Amino acid sequence: MFSRFRRLAVLVLLFGTGCASFQSGLRAPKTDRSFLVIGALTVDLLQYRNITETYRGGIDVIIAGRLKKGGRYIYKNFWTKTDDRGYFFLANVPPGEYALRGFRIQVLGPAFHLLVFSRLRSEKDPYEVVQNARIPVLAGYFPFPARGRIVNLRHNYFILDHGIKAIARNYFKLENLKLVTGRTITEPDVLTYFKQTFPGSGWFGK
């Protein structure tokens, strides 16, 4: 029993806390100061152990947050998960700055995954591909400020070249984006998608 709790504690230290999911729906704002973080993620894995595949649904997403409390900054990593089209959200988080820290995809079965993250110290910090790592909490680069109470991280497209190098691109919306599998996808901008998917959520007005 002790070893089980010990393993759980290690997982919490490695992967942080905070989680949201489409399974529970997009809940209404709890207070007039609550924030909503939205975004989308598409990952192309290119020739990694003979695997070439596109990942959109069920990706574990890591969001870095910088919050101000009592006159000082507090840093925290939040976890959420994409829906089947790659969209994700964090609802009712504290006011602050938020950025895409990285993500985790499962390959070669549930016991093996690739972790991709950036230290977010500046805009020059790259995304790194690792199997296991301690994810830093401190962050200094937050490219998309909140508009009102909504932080829109937009569409994030990654190519993991041979599972070694991460090439990251950011788009307002996707128009005939050609994937490594040969398929092309078109997706609306993230804010429009959430307005259409959760019209009565209370986040987007009337």
Secondary structure as GFF3:
##gff-version 3
##sequence-region A 1 206
A	DSSP	alpha_helix	2	15	.	.	.	ID=ss1
A	DSSP	beta_strand	19	20	.	.	.	ID=ss2
A	DSSP	three_ten_helix	22	24	.	.	.	ID=ss3
A	DSSP	beta_strand	35	48	.	.	.	ID=ss4
A	DSSP	beta_strand	51	55	.	.	.	ID=ss5
A	DSSP	beta_strand	60	69	.	.	.	ID=ss6
A	DSSP	beta_strand	72	81	.	.	.	ID=ss7
A	DSSP	beta_strand	87	93	.	.	.	ID=ss8
A	DSSP	beta_strand	96	106	.	.	.	ID=ss9
A	DSSP	beta_strand	113	118	.	.	.	ID=ss10
A	DSSP	beta_strand	127	130	.	.	.	ID=ss11
A	DSSP	beta_strand	150	161	.	.	.	ID=ss12
A	DSSP	beta_strand	165	171	.	.	.	ID=ss13
A	DSSP	beta_strand	174	178	.	.	.	ID=ss14
A	DSSP	beta_strand	184	187	.	.	.	ID=ss15
A	DSSP	alpha_helix	190	197	.	.	.	ID=ss16
###
